[in-house]
Amino acid sequence: MAQIDQTPAWQALVEHAGTVGKLHLRDMFRTGDDGDRYRQFSREAAGLRLDLSKQRWQGDTLELLLELARDAGVPEAIERLLSGERVNISEGRPALHTALRLPADASLMVDGEDLVPAVHATLAQMDSMVDRLHAGQWRGATGKSIRDVVNLGVGGSDLGPLMVTHALSDFRPDVAHPVEVHFASTMDGSQLADYLSRFNPETTLFVLSSKSFTTIDTLSNANTARDWLVNRLVTNGHQEGVDAELVMHQHFIGVSASPDKMSEWGIAADHQLEFWEWVGGRYSLWGAIGLPIALVIGMEGFRRLLAGAHAMDHHFQTAAMQDNLPVVLALAGIWNNNFLDIRAHSILPYDGRLEYFAAYLEQLEMESNGKSVTNDGDSVDYSTCPVLWGQLGPNAQHAFYQLLHQGTQAVECDFIAPLARYDDVADSATRAHLMGQHRLTLANCFAQSRVLMLGDDAIADDGPRPEHKRYRGNQPSTTLLLERLTPETLGALIALYEHKVFVQATIWGINPFDQWGVELGKKIANETRDIIEGRQGLDDMDASTRGLIEATWRAADE
């Protein structure tokens, strides 16, 4: 099959960009295809409103992009993804994160097996664990109730649960015995060392989250945690009846697709939660990897999160292409990246609860679509995933917005905000103040996207200005509004970006479900560690690496 950039649809867009790409957004809003760009380019589904009117496109641009999506087989690819076909081509398996949020009465047959019962069996096991912890009935080796739960994971086993627990902390249920959830991901031990200096080993539980259960980052933290517990509770604790086996049973939960490796490490069979090879790590928060989420918002809240994502799945599967939120969001990115040569993308939430959302999307998008080889094994001749970064919009305004407004780099921006907040605060005076702050936040969100679009035209005519006070505008952006931030709308928001990534990968002809670059880095890191620790094999290294390793040895010998 010819690469997508050789198709008539792609070539038509190249020609179209030669004309439309020269237009300024302020002029598009003056003329508008039908006088109302907002109505023409906004879409709603699953509690989300997507405004694409500030993209540098016109109605015929979207039509041409939709034709490109059809040529790339996007409708058929959506069906293959959701029906369980082996869309992860390099690893020969399906990518069924959507199956993790199917309702219990659904059915999804893959290779002769209905996947839904096993998914809901795991949810029921999570439910039991969460109930025990919230009731104070999960006790450590000395009989005291667990109070602190530390999730040990990295990448998808950390970023998703960390992001969601922070975003939905307002939804903590009223339980008899609340537990505090913490995250340690860095292999250098800095996060874990802080916890071990403060927490009581008698009341601390560790959740080891690793799909393969071979990730060195997670296992290095896990081994340290195990030694800390055994030393404190067995070797030095001298508690009668407390031995290492009891400590392992009461203070560790494992989450992995490799039950044998969990057992080998020492995690009891009844404290193992399974997920499957057909779930990629960065797509895994919807299942057992989401245990920390359930511990923070309860299983009812967790099921609401799944329901919101499933609502977006249903929309993705059934909505017409031109009204399909993931499809049109993906096409806006294709237009910017491949035809307007905009290779940077910033994620800018205007809600402090979404502090970790940009970091989550950095992995989701760049690990998925940071590829340069097609599914047919050919090197691509076009740009794939842009460089993506971001942070909370109000903070970013005082950090890198200077570049957005007056720098030389074109950047596509996603502005994200809830429409309603704080209306449930009990105290009337506090409620009024906080709602005023929310209005101020929305004003900043809308104003920034307007100035990025219009540049100088957003400013009332106040006479001539020097060049350093002029603003070119014409920076494209998307505004994504949630009715309010709830488990349902957050689930829909995450699923929206998951499906956007898949649509773009389909058009580019790449596999968004593998990560061989990551795997190579792990392999070389392990080999380098062996050289550092064994002090041999240095002759095979390049001059730079030799010098760095020798510096490490000298520092260790001093």
N, C-alpha and C positions, 0 to 999 in steps of 0.2 A: 504494500500500500504506500502511495506517495505521502511524504510528510505534509502536514496540514498547510504549511506555507506555500506549497506548490498548487493548491487548489484554487479554482476560480473565485470562490468566496473570499479567500484570504487576499488575493490580488485585487479584488474589488474594494476591499477595505483599505489596502495600501493607497489606491487611487483616491478613495474618498477622504482619507486622512490628509492627503495633499491639499485638499480644499478646506475641510472643516477644521483641520489642525491649525490653520492660520487665523481662525476666528477667536475673538476674546469672549469669555463668558459673559461679560457685561452686555455685549451686543446680542448674544443669544437670548438673554433675558429681556432685552428691549424688543426684539422681533418675535421670539418664541414661535414654535411651529404652529400652535393654535392659540397663542395669547396666554396660555396658562401652563407653564412648564411644570409647576409643582403638581398639578393634577395629572399631567401627562406622564410624569416620571416618578410617581410615588406608588407604593404597593403596601398592602396590609395582609398579615396572616399571623395566627398563633400569638396574638397579643403584641406583635411588633409592627411598627410603621417604618418603612424604608423610603427615604427621600433621596433620589438619584438626580434631582433636577440641577444640582450644581456640578454634575459631570460635564466634561467638555464634549458633548455629543448632541445630536438632534434625533428626531424621530426616525429618519432614514438610516442613521447610524445604527440604532438598535435593530432595525429590520435586517441590515446587512450582518450584524453580529449574530442574530438569531439564525440566519441562513448558514453562517459558519458553524454554529453549534449543531445544526441538523446535519451538515456535511460530516462533522466529526462523530456523529452517532450518539449525541448526548441523550436523547430520549431512550434509546435502546440500552445505553450504559446505565442509566438510572434503574431500569428494570433488572439488569444483570446484577447490580449491586444489591438491591433489596430482595432479590429472590434467592441469593446465596450462591451465584455462580462464582467461579474462581477468578475474581477480578485482580487479585494479587498474583500477577503472572510469574514473577521471578521466584516466588516461593510456592506456587502451585496451590493456593488456598483462597477461600472467600474472605471477605472483610465484612464481618457481620456485627459491628458495634450496634447497628440499628436493632438487631435481634434482642439485645440486652434490655431494650425499653418496650418490647412488645407486651401487650396485656396478657393476662393469664389465659384468657379464652381464645387467644390467637393460635395459629399453627404455622410453622415454617419448616417444611420438609427439605432437608439437605442431605444428599447421599443416602436416602431412605430413612433418615432419622428426623423426628420432630424435635427441634432444638428448644422449644419453649418450656417444656417441663423441667429440663435441667437448669435453665436460667432461673426459673421461679423457685426451684429447690434451693439454689444458692441464696436467693433473696430471703427465703424462709430461714435459712441458717444464719444469715446476717441479722435478721429480725430477732432471733433467739439470743444472739450475742449482745446486741444492743440493749434488749430488755434486761438481761442479767446485769450489765454494767450500769444502766440507768436506775436499777433497783438496789444497787449496792450489793448484789449477790455474787458478783465475780470477785473472788478474794485471792489475794496473793498467797505465797507459800507460808506466811506467818499468820494467816487468817484475817488480815485487814483488807477492807474493800479498796479496790483500785480507784485511784483519783486522777492519775495522769496517764494518758495514752500517747506514745510517741510513734509516729509513722516513719519508718525507715524505708525510703525509696528515692528514686531519682528519675528525672525525665517525666514520662507519662504517669509513673507511680507516685509522683510528688506534685507536679505542676497543676494537674487537674483538681485533685482533692484540696490542695492548698488554696487555689483560686476560689473554688465553690464554697468552702467552709468560711472563708473571709467574706465573700459576697453575701452569704445567707445567714450571717451570725445573728441577725435580728429574729430569725425564725427558730431559735432554740426552744424546745418544748419545756414545759414545767414538769420536771421529773423529781423523784424522791432523792436521787443521788447524782447530781451533775458531775460529769467528768470533763477535764480539760484536755484538749487535743493539741498536739505539737508536731512539728515536722523537722526532720533532720535528713538532709540530702547530700551535703558536701562531704567528699571523701577525706578531706583534711581533718575532719573530726571537730571543727570549731563549734558547730551548732550542738553536736552531741555533748561535747565537753561542758558546755554551759548547763545543759539539762542535768548531767550527772553530778554537777557540783551543787545543784539546788534541790533535786527531787529525792524523795524517800524511796529507796529500792523496794520496800515492803508494799508500796502502793502504786508502783509504776508498771505499766504493761507496754510491751513493744509489738508493733505490727510490722512484719517484714513483707514488703510489697515488691515483688520482682517477677516478671513474667517467666524468665528463664531460670531464675534463682541461681544465676552465675554472675550477675553484675557486681563487679569488684567494689564499686562505690558503696552499694548497699550492704554487701557482706562484710566489708571492713568495719562499717558502723555496727553491724549486727554482732560481730565477734567481740567488739569492745563492750557492747551492752551486755552480752552474755557473761563475759568475764567480770564485769562490774557487779552484776547480780549475784553470781556464784561467790565471789570474794566477800561481798558484803553480807550475804545471807547464809552462806554455808561455811566457808573457810574461816572468816573472822567473826561471823555472827554467832556461831555455836548454838543455834536454836535447836532444841530437841525436836526430832522428827522432820527437820528440814534438810533435804538432800538436793543434789543437783538435778535429779530427775523431776522432783516436785517443782523446783524453780522453773525448769523448762516448760513444764506443763501449765503452770499458772501465770507465767509472765510473758508468754509469746503466742502470737497468732501469725500464721503464714498465709500469704495470698500469692498464688503462682499458678502457672500452667504446667508446673513440674512437681507433682506430689511426691515422687520418689526422692527428689533432691531436698524437698522440705523435710521429709522423714529422716533422710541421712544427716541433715544438719541438726536435727533434734526436736523438731516441732511435732507435737502430738497430733495424731490423725484426726481427733475430734476438734482440733483447733486450726484446721487447715481449710481455707476457702479457695475454691478453684475458679480460674477462668481459662479461656480456651485459646488455642493457637489461631483461631479465626478472629481474634480481637487484637488489634495492634495496640501497643502500649500507650500511645498518645490518644487513642480512642477509647480508653478502658475505664474511665471514671464511672461509667453507668453500671458496672457490675461490682464484683467484690473489692476491686481497687477503691471503690467509693465508700468502704467501711468508715473511714474517718468522717466523711460527709454525714453518713447516717448517725454517727455518734454525736455530731453537733446539732443537726436539725431533726433527728428522729427518723424512724423508718417511714412514718407518714409523710414527712417532708421530702424524704428521698424518693418516695413513689410519686410525689407531685413533680419533682424534677424530671423523672422518667416520662411522666405523662406529657409535660411540656415539650420534651424532645420528640416524643412520638407524634405529637400534633404537627411538628415541623416535618417529620418524616412523611406523614400522610399528605401534607401540602406538597412536598417535593415530588411525591409519586403521582399526584392527581392533578395538580394545577397546570394549566396551559403554559407553554414555555414563556410567553411574553408577560405572564402574570406570576411567574414562579420566582419567589424571592431569592433562593440560592442561585438560580440560573442568571437572573438579571444582575445580581451582585457580582457574580463571577465574570459576566460579560463586560461589566464596567472595568474590572481589573485587566481583562484581556486587552481592551481598547487602550487603556493607559499604558500598559507595559509594552505591548507589541506594535502599536501603531502611533502612539504619541511619544514613545521613548521615555516614559516616566518609570524609573526603575526603583523608586523608594516609596514606601507605604508606611504611614504612621497611624497607630491605633490610639485614640484619645477619649477615654471614658470621662464623663463629667458626673461621677458619683464615686466617693471614696471607697465604697464597698467593692468596686471593680478594680481595686488597686493592682491585682495580679493578672488581670485579663489580658493585657498586652503580652506579658511574659508567656502566658498559656498559648496565645496565638502564634508567638514566635516559633515555638516548637511545632505546633499543629501545621503551620503553613510552610516553614522553611525546611523542616525535616521531611515533610511529605512531598513538596514540589521543588525542593532544591536539587533538581536532577538535570543531567545534560545528555542522557541517552534515552531513546524512545523504547517502547515496548518491543519494537522489531530489532533492537540492538544497534540502531544508527545514531550517530552524534547529531544533536539538534543544531539547526542553523538559525535559531531564533531564541529570544530571551524566555526563560520560564519564570520561576518564582522571583519576585522583587525582594530587595532587602526590606525587612519588616521590623519595626520597633515602635515603642511608645511608652507612655506613662499617663498618670492622671492628668487630664486636660488643664485644670486650674494650676497645677504645679508646673506643667510643661510650658504654660504661657510665660513663666518666669525663667525658663531654661532654654528650650530650643525653638520657640516660636519665632525668634528673631530670624533664624534661617528660613522658616516657612514664609515669612512676610517679605524679606529683603535679600535672601541669599541667592546663589546662582543655581541651586539644585531644585528642580521640579519635584514635588512630593504629592502623592495622593493621600488624603486623610479620611479616616473614619471617625466621626463624632458620635458618641453613644451616651444616651441619658434617659432616665425615667421621667415621665411627665409628672407624676404625683409622688410626693414623699412627705412624711411627718404629720399627715392629717390625723394619725391615730395617737399622737402624743397626748397624754392625759392632761397635763397642766396647760391651761389656756395661754398664759403668757409665754411659756417656753415654746409651745406649739407655734404661736405667732412669729416668734423670733426665728425658729428653725425653718418655717415655711418661707419666711422672707429670705433666708440664706439660700434656700433651694431655688427661689425665683431668680436671685442674683446669679446662681450657678448656671441656670438655663439661659439667662441673658448673655452671659459670657460665651456659652456654647454656640448660641445662634449668631452672636456678633462676630466671633472669630471666623466662622465659616463664611459669613457674609463679606468680611474684609478680605479673606483669602480669595474670594471670587471676584470682587469688584475692584480691589485696590484703591486708588485715589478716588474713584467714584463713590466710595462709601462715605467720604468726608464732605461735609458741607463746604461750599466754595468760600474760602476765607483768604483769598488772594494768592499770590505766587508763593511757592515753597522751594527751598533749596533741594537739590537732588537727594541728599541724605534723608530727607523727610518725604520722599515719594515712594509709592507702593505699586508694584506692577499688577498685583492680583493674578487672575487666571489660573489659580491653583485649584484643581478639581477636588471635590470632597463628597462624601456620603454622610448623611445624618440618619442615625438609627435610633428611633424612640421606642422605649418600652412603656406600656401603660403604667406599670409600676414594677419595681424589681421584686419578683416573687420566685419561688422554686420553679413554677411553670414557665415564666417568661425567660428566666435564665437558662432553663433547659432548651427552650426554643432558640435562644440566641446562640448557644454553643452549637446546636445541631445545624443552624443556618450556616455558620462558618465551616463546619465539617463538610457539608454538602457543597458549599462554594468551592472548597479545595478540590473536591472530586470532579466537579464540572470543569474546572480549569485544567486539571490533569488529563481529563478525557480529550479536551481540545488540543492540548500540547502533545498528546500521545505518550504520556509517561505514567509510571506506576507510583501512586501516592502512598502505597502501603508497605514499602520496604525502606531500608535505611542502611545501605551497604557502606556508605561513607562513615557512618557512626560505628559500624562493626569493625571497619579497618582501624579506626582510631583506638578502639578497645584492644585489638590484637597487638598493635605496635606498642601500646602503653604497657601491656603485660610483659612483652619481651624486654622493654627498657627497664622495667622494675627488676626483672631477673638479673640484668647486667649490673644495676646499681647494688643490689643485695649480694650477688655472687662475686662481684668484683672480677669478672672475666667476660670476654667477648667484646671488649672495647675496640679492638682493631677493626671490626666490621662497621664501626660507626663513622659518620662524616665528621669533619673537623669541628664543626660547631657543637654537635651533640657530645663528642669526646670531651671538649673543653668544659661543657656544663656538668657532665657526670664527674669529671675529675674535681671540679670545684665542690661538688656535693661530697665526694669522699674526703677532701681536705677538711671541710667543715665538720664532718663526723669525727675526724681524728683529733681535732683540736680540743 
